[in-house]
Amino acid sequence: MGWEDAVPGYVRAQSKINDDLDKCDYFIGVLCDNWGSKTGPDYSSGFEEEYFRSKARIENGLMKDMAIYFKMVEVPPNMKPGEGLGKVLKFRQKCIDENKIFFKDFSDHQVFRDTIRDKLEEIGWRETEIFTVEDPQSSQPKDAPSIQPLILG
């Protein structure tokens, strides 16, 4: 789900996006040369707010995983990156320094397609394991309440 898919309302836009994010099990962030727009006093962009919210949810067991992807952007040696790209590069370096998020770089549309497909496949297998760990015959997650058959008489 992207911010473009959020239903509008009389609420701070990022709050609405955060409500949608709180319903997700996975966060996938994709950055290129734009850091995003400031959402309020606490964060420099919507991406930053969503990232820290997702990170906190993972640490509290409320979200399963996150994946971050960076589009490689060439900056000529005699040029300084623009403000947006500078923030993206700083965040990427922070990910390296903290060594908590294993991210992927991609160079073009095809590489991104293949890379994101790998992540979605991993998620699919992980979610399938939820159904098969306890009883391979069961179609319910292991913690789901059992449903008694309805007998009409």
Secondary structure, 3 states (H helix, E strand, C coil): CCHHHCCCCCCCHHHHHHHHHCCCCEEEEEECCCCCCCCCCCCCCHHHHHHHHHHHHHHCCCCCEEEEEEECCCCCCCCCCCHHHHHHHHHHHHHHHHCCCCCEEECCHHHHHHHHHHHHHHHHHHHHHHHHCCCCCCCCCCCCCCCCCCCCC
